[in-house]
Amino acid sequence: MSAKKKTFEEQIARLEEIVSLLERGDAQLADSLSLFEEGTKLIAACSKELDQAEQTVVRLMKGQDGAPVELPFEEE
């Protein structure tokens, strides 16, 4: 892995690639375990980054009195 930290989008793309490789089911057991481990680390990193982004959004949203207001995200 390079010294440069991958962007969120690069991490998601790699995670999608890992899922695809695991779904094919033609990898050796050791390779599958390695891919699974890499995937779980990516999930943790992406989840942390999403949590930080959500906290930033909440801080940026202010109510009429200037205090932060947490508004629920609309579900599709």
Jmol script that loads the backbone (N, CA, C; Angstrom):
load data "model"
ATOM      1  N   MET A   1       0.844  -1.178   0.000  1.00  0.00           N
ATOM      2  CA  MET A   1       0.000   0.000   0.000  1.00  0.00           C
ATOM      3  C   MET A   1       0.885   1.236   0.000  1.00  0.00           C
ATOM      4  N   SER A   2       0.509   2.224  -0.756  1.00  0.00           N
ATOM      5  CA  SER A   2       1.332   3.415  -0.855  1.00  0.00           C
ATOM      6  C   SER A   2       1.241   4.231   0.429  1.00  0.00           C
ATOM      7  N   ALA A   3       2.229   5.124   0.582  1.00  0.00           N
ATOM      8  CA  ALA A   3       2.263   5.969   1.768  1.00  0.00           C
ATOM      9  C   ALA A   3       1.137   6.998   1.734  1.00  0.00           C
ATOM     10  N   LYS A   4       0.678   7.346   0.531  1.00  0.00           N
ATOM     11  CA  LYS A   4      -0.393   8.322   0.381  1.00  0.00           C
ATOM     12  C   LYS A   4      -1.731   7.690   0.785  1.00  0.00           C
ATOM     13  N   LYS A   5      -2.474   8.404   1.633  1.00  0.00           N
ATOM     14  CA  LYS A   5      -3.768   7.904   2.076  1.00  0.00           C
ATOM     15  C   LYS A   5      -4.759   7.972   0.919  1.00  0.00           C
ATOM     16  N   LYS A   6      -5.497   6.896   0.747  1.00  0.00           N
ATOM     17  CA  LYS A   6      -6.494   6.857  -0.323  1.00  0.00           C
ATOM     18  C   LYS A   6      -7.689   7.717   0.044  1.00  0.00           C
ATOM     19  N   THR A   7      -8.303   8.299  -0.972  1.00  0.00           N
ATOM     20  CA  THR A   7      -9.506   9.094  -0.744  1.00  0.00           C
ATOM     21  C   THR A   7     -10.660   8.153  -0.396  1.00  0.00           C
ATOM     22  N   PHE A   8     -11.705   8.741   0.138  1.00  0.00           N
ATOM     23  CA  PHE A   8     -12.905   7.980   0.470  1.00  0.00           C
ATOM     24  C   PHE A   8     -13.413   7.234  -0.764  1.00  0.00           C
ATOM     25  N   GLU A   9     -13.448   7.933  -1.891  1.00  0.00           N
ATOM     26  CA  GLU A   9     -13.937   7.329  -3.131  1.00  0.00           C
ATOM     27  C   GLU A   9     -13.050   6.177  -3.592  1.00  0.00           C
ATOM     28  N   GLU A  10     -11.739   6.326  -3.433  1.00  0.00           N
ATOM     29  CA  GLU A  10     -10.817   5.243  -3.786  1.00  0.00           C
ATOM     30  C   GLU A  10     -11.017   4.035  -2.870  1.00  0.00           C
ATOM     31  N   GLN A  11     -11.270   4.312  -1.591  1.00  0.00           N
ATOM     32  CA  GLN A  11     -11.513   3.227  -0.640  1.00  0.00           C
ATOM     33  C   GLN A  11     -12.799   2.478  -0.989  1.00  0.00           C
ATOM     34  N   ILE A  12     -13.838   3.208  -1.349  1.00  0.00           N
ATOM     35  CA  ILE A  12     -15.112   2.581  -1.728  1.00  0.00           C
ATOM     36  C   ILE A  12     -14.930   1.753  -3.000  1.00  0.00           C
ATOM     37  N   ALA A  13     -14.195   2.282  -3.965  1.00  0.00           N
ATOM     38  CA  ALA A  13     -13.945   1.548  -5.207  1.00  0.00           C
ATOM     39  C   ALA A  13     -13.200   0.246  -4.924  1.00  0.00           C
ATOM     40  N   ARG A  14     -12.203   0.314  -4.047  1.00  0.00           N
ATOM     41  CA  ARG A  14     -11.452  -0.905  -3.691  1.00  0.00           C
ATOM     42  C   ARG A  14     -12.353  -1.887  -2.952  1.00  0.00           C
ATOM     43  N   LEU A  15     -13.201  -1.385  -2.078  1.00  0.00           N
ATOM     44  CA  LEU A  15     -14.132  -2.245  -1.355  1.00  0.00           C
ATOM     45  C   LEU A  15     -15.082  -2.956  -2.326  1.00  0.00           C
ATOM     46  N   GLU A  16     -15.570  -2.226  -3.328  1.00  0.00           N
ATOM     47  CA  GLU A  16     -16.427  -2.842  -4.347  1.00  0.00           C
ATOM     48  C   GLU A  16     -15.676  -3.916  -5.122  1.00  0.00           C
ATOM     49  N   GLU A  17     -14.403  -3.654  -5.407  1.00  0.00           N
ATOM     50  CA  GLU A  17     -13.575  -4.634  -6.111  1.00  0.00           C
ATOM     51  C   GLU A  17     -13.403  -5.893  -5.258  1.00  0.00           C
ATOM     52  N   ILE A  18     -13.162  -5.711  -3.970  1.00  0.00           N
ATOM     53  CA  ILE A  18     -12.999  -6.844  -3.056  1.00  0.00           C
ATOM     54  C   ILE A  18     -14.276  -7.672  -2.997  1.00  0.00           C
ATOM     55  N   VAL A  19     -15.411  -7.010  -2.877  1.00  0.00           N
ATOM     56  CA  VAL A  19     -16.695  -7.720  -2.834  1.00  0.00           C
ATOM     57  C   VAL A  19     -16.877  -8.546  -4.105  1.00  0.00           C
ATOM     58  N   SER A  20     -16.563  -7.940  -5.236  1.00  0.00           N
ATOM     59  CA  SER A  20     -16.689  -8.645  -6.509  1.00  0.00           C
ATOM     60  C   SER A  20     -15.787  -9.879  -6.553  1.00  0.00           C
ATOM     61  N   LEU A  21     -14.553  -9.723  -6.107  1.00  0.00           N
ATOM     62  CA  LEU A  21     -13.615 -10.844  -6.103  1.00  0.00           C
ATOM     63  C   LEU A  21     -14.095 -11.963  -5.181  1.00  0.00           C
ATOM     64  N   LEU A  22     -14.605 -11.599  -4.019  1.00  0.00           N
ATOM     65  CA  LEU A  22     -15.085 -12.606  -3.066  1.00  0.00           C
ATOM     66  C   LEU A  22     -16.359 -13.288  -3.578  1.00  0.00           C
ATOM     67  N   GLU A  23     -17.217 -12.522  -4.242  1.00  0.00           N
ATOM     68  CA  GLU A  23     -18.454 -13.106  -4.774  1.00  0.00           C
ATOM     69  C   GLU A  23     -18.177 -14.119  -5.873  1.00  0.00           C
ATOM     70  N   ARG A  24     -17.107 -13.905  -6.626  1.00  0.00           N
ATOM     71  CA  ARG A  24     -16.768 -14.866  -7.685  1.00  0.00           C
ATOM     72  C   ARG A  24     -16.441 -16.220  -7.087  1.00  0.00           C
ATOM     73  N   GLY A  25     -15.814 -16.221  -5.910  1.00  0.00           N
ATOM     74  CA  GLY A  25     -15.543 -17.455  -5.194  1.00  0.00           C
ATOM     75  C   GLY A  25     -14.424 -18.306  -5.755  1.00  0.00           C
ATOM     76  N   ASP A  26     -13.597 -17.755  -6.625  1.00  0.00           N
ATOM     77  CA  ASP A  26     -12.535 -18.575  -7.212  1.00  0.00           C
ATOM     78  C   ASP A  26     -11.160 -18.307  -6.594  1.00  0.00           C
ATOM     79  N   ALA A  27     -11.116 -17.506  -5.536  1.00  0.00           N
ATOM     80  CA  ALA A  27      -9.839 -17.216  -4.869  1.00  0.00           C
ATOM     81  C   ALA A  27      -9.501 -18.336  -3.878  1.00  0.00           C
ATOM     82  N   GLN A  28      -8.228 -18.548  -3.674  1.00  0.00           N
ATOM     83  CA  GLN A  28      -7.776 -19.504  -2.676  1.00  0.00           C
ATOM     84  C   GLN A  28      -8.222 -19.013  -1.298  1.00  0.00           C
ATOM     85  N   LEU A  29      -8.325 -19.930  -0.345  1.00  0.00           N
ATOM     86  CA  LEU A  29      -8.780 -19.576   0.995  1.00  0.00           C
ATOM     87  C   LEU A  29      -7.920 -18.476   1.611  1.00  0.00           C
ATOM     88  N   ALA A  30      -6.614 -18.611   1.524  1.00  0.00           N
ATOM     89  CA  ALA A  30      -5.718 -17.609   2.109  1.00  0.00           C
ATOM     90  C   ALA A  30      -5.936 -16.240   1.466  1.00  0.00           C
ATOM     91  N   ASP A  31      -6.127 -16.231   0.141  1.00  0.00           N
ATOM     92  CA  ASP A  31      -6.380 -14.970  -0.563  1.00  0.00           C
ATOM     93  C   ASP A  31      -7.726 -14.386  -0.154  1.00  0.00           C
ATOM     94  N   SER A  32      -8.733 -15.234  -0.015  1.00  0.00           N
ATOM     95  CA  SER A  32     -10.057 -14.778   0.412  1.00  0.00           C
ATOM     96  C   SER A  32      -9.995 -14.162   1.801  1.00  0.00           C
ATOM     97  N   LEU A  33      -9.256 -14.792   2.701  1.00  0.00           N
ATOM     98  CA  LEU A  33      -9.117 -14.255   4.057  1.00  0.00           C
ATOM     99  C   LEU A  33      -8.392 -12.913   4.039  1.00  0.00           C
ATOM    100  N   SER A  34      -7.378 -12.806   3.204  1.00  0.00           N
ATOM    101  CA  SER A  34      -6.640 -11.553   3.082  1.00  0.00           C
ATOM    102  C   SER A  34      -7.540 -10.447   2.529  1.00  0.00           C
ATOM    103  N   LEU A  35      -8.322 -10.779   1.506  1.00  0.00           N
ATOM    104  CA  LEU A  35      -9.260  -9.808   0.934  1.00  0.00           C
ATOM    105  C   LEU A  35     -10.310  -9.400   1.958  1.00  0.00           C
ATOM    106  N   PHE A  36     -10.817 -10.379   2.705  1.00  0.00           N
ATOM    107  CA  PHE A  36     -11.820 -10.099   3.726  1.00  0.00           C
ATOM    108  C   PHE A  36     -11.249  -9.162   4.792  1.00  0.00           C
ATOM    109  N   GLU A  37     -10.013  -9.427   5.219  1.00  0.00           N
ATOM    110  CA  GLU A  37      -9.373  -8.573   6.221  1.00  0.00           C
ATOM    111  C   GLU A  37      -9.198  -7.152   5.692  1.00  0.00           C
ATOM    112  N   GLU A  38      -8.743  -7.032   4.448  1.00  0.00           N
ATOM    113  CA  GLU A  38      -8.585  -5.703   3.843  1.00  0.00           C
ATOM    114  C   GLU A  38      -9.936  -4.996   3.764  1.00  0.00           C
ATOM    115  N   GLY A  39     -10.962  -5.746   3.389  1.00  0.00           N
ATOM    116  CA  GLY A  39     -12.306  -5.171   3.288  1.00  0.00           C
ATOM    117  C   GLY A  39     -12.833  -4.669   4.617  1.00  0.00           C
ATOM    118  N   THR A  40     -12.623  -5.435   5.684  1.00  0.00           N
ATOM    119  CA  THR A  40     -13.109  -4.997   6.995  1.00  0.00           C
ATOM    120  C   THR A  40     -12.371  -3.737   7.459  1.00  0.00           C
ATOM    121  N   LYS A  41     -11.091  -3.623   7.130  1.00  0.00           N
ATOM    122  CA  LYS A  41     -10.345  -2.409   7.474  1.00  0.00           C
ATOM    123  C   LYS A  41     -10.867  -1.211   6.680  1.00  0.00           C
ATOM    124  N   LEU A  42     -11.174  -1.441   5.407  1.00  0.00           N
ATOM    125  CA  LEU A  42     -11.731  -0.366   4.579  1.00  0.00           C
ATOM    126  C   LEU A  42     -13.090   0.078   5.102  1.00  0.00           C
ATOM    127  N   ILE A  43     -13.929  -0.888   5.500  1.00  0.00           N
ATOM    128  CA  ILE A  43     -15.252  -0.555   6.041  1.00  0.00           C
ATOM    129  C   ILE A  43     -15.097   0.310   7.289  1.00  0.00           C
ATOM    130  N   ALA A  44     -14.187  -0.067   8.175  1.00  0.00           N
ATOM    131  CA  ALA A  44     -13.966   0.704   9.400  1.00  0.00           C
ATOM    132  C   ALA A  44     -13.490   2.121   9.074  1.00  0.00           C
ATOM    133  N   ALA A  45     -12.554   2.238   8.136  1.00  0.00           N
ATOM    134  CA  ALA A  45     -12.018   3.550   7.763  1.00  0.00           C
ATOM    135  C   ALA A  45     -13.098   4.421   7.125  1.00  0.00           C
ATOM    136  N   CYS A  46     -13.897   3.828   6.238  1.00  0.00           N
ATOM    137  CA  CYS A  46     -14.963   4.579   5.569  1.00  0.00           C
ATOM    138  C   CYS A  46     -16.038   4.995   6.571  1.00  0.00           C
ATOM    139  N   SER A  47     -16.377   4.108   7.481  1.00  0.00           N
ATOM    140  CA  SER A  47     -17.375   4.424   8.501  1.00  0.00           C
ATOM    141  C   SER A  47     -16.905   5.575   9.375  1.00  0.00           C
ATOM    142  N   LYS A  48     -15.641   5.561   9.766  1.00  0.00           N
ATOM    143  CA  LYS A  48     -15.073   6.639  10.579  1.00  0.00           C
ATOM    144  C   LYS A  48     -15.132   7.960   9.820  1.00  0.00           C
ATOM    145  N   GLU A  49     -14.779   7.913   8.537  1.00  0.00           N
ATOM    146  CA  GLU A  49     -14.786   9.133   7.729  1.00  0.00           C
ATOM    147  C   GLU A  49     -16.207   9.668   7.557  1.00  0.00           C
ATOM    148  N   LEU A  50     -17.181   8.780   7.373  1.00  0.00           N
ATOM    149  CA  LEU A  50     -18.574   9.215   7.258  1.00  0.00           C
ATOM    150  C   LEU A  50     -19.073   9.826   8.565  1.00  0.00           C
ATOM    151  N   ASP A  51     -18.696   9.226   9.690  1.00  0.00           N
ATOM    152  CA  ASP A  51     -19.080   9.780  10.998  1.00  0.00           C
ATOM    153  C   ASP A  51     -18.508  11.186  11.175  1.00  0.00           C
ATOM    154  N   GLN A  52     -17.252  11.376  10.773  1.00  0.00           N
ATOM    155  CA  GLN A  52     -16.624  12.691  10.890  1.00  0.00           C
ATOM    156  C   GLN A  52     -17.319  13.706   9.977  1.00  0.00           C
ATOM    157  N   ALA A  53     -17.688  13.279   8.784  1.00  0.00           N
ATOM    158  CA  ALA A  53     -18.380  14.170   7.854  1.00  0.00           C
ATOM    159  C   ALA A  53     -19.746  14.561   8.419  1.00  0.00           C
ATOM    160  N   GLU A  54     -20.441  13.598   9.012  1.00  0.00           N
ATOM    161  CA  GLU A  54     -21.755  13.898   9.604  1.00  0.00           C
ATOM    162  C   GLU A  54     -21.617  14.898  10.743  1.00  0.00           C
ATOM    163  N   GLN A  55     -20.585  14.738  11.570  1.00  0.00           N
ATOM    164  CA  GLN A  55     -20.366  15.676  12.672  1.00  0.00           C
ATOM    165  C   GLN A  55     -20.080  17.077  12.141  1.00  0.00           C
ATOM    166  N   THR A  56     -19.357  17.155  11.043  1.00  0.00           N
ATOM    167  CA  THR A  56     -19.067  18.450  10.428  1.00  0.00           C
ATOM    168  C   THR A  56     -20.344  19.096   9.918  1.00  0.00           C
ATOM    169  N   VAL A  57     -21.190  18.320   9.273  1.00  0.00           N
ATOM    170  CA  VAL A  57     -22.461  18.840   8.751  1.00  0.00           C
ATOM    171  C   VAL A  57     -23.325  19.350   9.896  1.00  0.00           C
ATOM    172  N   VAL A  58     -23.397  18.595  10.975  1.00  0.00           N
ATOM    173  CA  VAL A  58     -24.203  19.002  12.131  1.00  0.00           C
ATOM    174  C   VAL A  58     -23.673  20.315  12.701  1.00  0.00           C
ATOM    175  N   ARG A  59     -22.344  20.456  12.795  1.00  0.00           N
ATOM    176  CA  ARG A  59     -21.759  21.699  13.318  1.00  0.00           C
ATOM    177  C   ARG A  59     -22.057  22.877  12.404  1.00  0.00           C
ATOM    178  N   LEU A  60     -22.112  22.635  11.114  1.00  0.00           N
ATOM    179  CA  LEU A  60     -22.316  23.720  10.156  1.00  0.00           C
ATOM    180  C   LEU A  60     -23.769  24.182  10.084  1.00  0.00           C
ATOM    181  N   MET A  61     -24.694  23.314  10.463  1.00  0.00           N
ATOM    182  CA  MET A  61     -26.110  23.665  10.415  1.00  0.00           C
ATOM    183  C   MET A  61     -26.466  24.421  11.693  1.00  0.00           C
ATOM    184  N   LYS A  62     -26.992  25.610  11.538  1.00  0.00           N
ATOM    185  CA  LYS A  62     -27.322  26.421  12.703  1.00  0.00           C
ATOM    186  C   LYS A  62     -28.803  26.787  12.683  1.00  0.00           C
ATOM    187  N   GLY A  63     -29.367  26.834  13.870  1.00  0.00           N
ATOM    188  CA  GLY A  63     -30.757  27.242  14.020  1.00  0.00           C
ATOM    189  C   GLY A  63     -30.872  28.756  14.049  1.00  0.00           C
ATOM    190  N   GLN A  64     -32.076  29.248  14.277  1.00  0.00           N
ATOM    191  CA  GLN A  64     -32.320  30.694  14.280  1.00  0.00           C
ATOM    192  C   GLN A  64     -31.541  31.416  15.370  1.00  0.00           C
ATOM    193  N   ASP A  65     -31.304  30.740  16.488  1.00  0.00           N
ATOM    194  CA  ASP A  65     -30.557  31.380  17.583  1.00  0.00           C
ATOM    195  C   ASP A  65     -29.045  31.202  17.447  1.00  0.00           C
ATOM    196  N   GLY A  66     -28.598  30.600  16.351  1.00  0.00           N
ATOM    197  CA  GLY A  66     -27.177  30.404  16.109  1.00  0.00           C
ATOM    198  C   GLY A  66     -26.632  29.101  16.658  1.00  0.00           C
ATOM    199  N   ALA A  67     -27.453  28.398  17.424  1.00  0.00           N
ATOM    200  CA  ALA A  67     -27.025  27.117  17.976  1.00  0.00           C
ATOM    201  C   ALA A  67     -27.150  26.040  16.896  1.00  0.00           C
ATOM    202  N   PRO A  68     -26.243  25.070  16.902  1.00  0.00           N
ATOM    203  CA  PRO A  68     -26.358  23.979  15.922  1.00  0.00           C
ATOM    204  C   PRO A  68     -27.676  23.230  16.085  1.00  0.00           C
ATOM    205  N   VAL A  69     -28.249  22.875  14.960  1.00  0.00           N
ATOM    206  CA  VAL A  69     -29.489  22.126  14.940  1.00  0.00           C
ATOM    207  C   VAL A  69     -29.254  20.851  14.150  1.00  0.00           C
ATOM    208  N   GLU A  70     -29.542  19.731  14.758  1.00  0.00           N
ATOM    209  CA  GLU A  70     -29.376  18.449  14.062  1.00  0.00           C
ATOM    210  C   GLU A  70     -30.689  18.102  13.387  1.00  0.00           C
ATOM    211  N   LEU A  71     -30.651  18.043  12.066  1.00  0.00           N
ATOM    212  CA  LEU A  71     -31.830  17.697  11.293  1.00  0.00           C
ATOM    213  C   LEU A  71     -31.652  16.287  10.760  1.00  0.00           C
ATOM    214  N   PRO A  72     -32.699  15.472  10.783  1.00  0.00           N
ATOM    215  CA  PRO A  72     -32.566  14.099  10.262  1.00  0.00           C
ATOM    216  C   PRO A  72     -32.375  14.118   8.749  1.00  0.00           C
ATOM    217  N   PHE A  73     -31.583  13.171   8.262  1.00  0.00           N
ATOM    218  CA  PHE A  73     -31.432  13.005   6.829  1.00  0.00           C
ATOM    219  C   PHE A  73     -32.688  12.359   6.288  1.00  0.00           C
ATOM    220  N   GLU A  74     -33.134  12.812   5.141  1.00  0.00           N
ATOM    221  CA  GLU A  74     -34.322  12.232   4.525  1.00  0.00           C
ATOM    222  C   GLU A  74     -33.959  10.895   3.900  1.00  0.00           C
ATOM    223  N   GLU A  75     -34.780   9.886   4.147  1.00  0.00           N
ATOM    224  CA  GLU A  75     -34.558   8.577   3.542  1.00  0.00           C
ATOM    225  C   GLU A  75     -35.275   8.522   2.212  1.00  0.00           C
ATOM    226  N   GLU A  76     -34.624   7.817   1.286  1.00  0.00           N
ATOM    227  CA  GLU A  76     -35.226   7.705  -0.051  1.00  0.00           C
ATOM    228  C   GLU A  76     -36.284   6.658  -0.078  1.00  0.00           C
TER     229      GLU A  76
END
end "model"
wireframe off; spacefill off
backbone 0.3
color backbone group
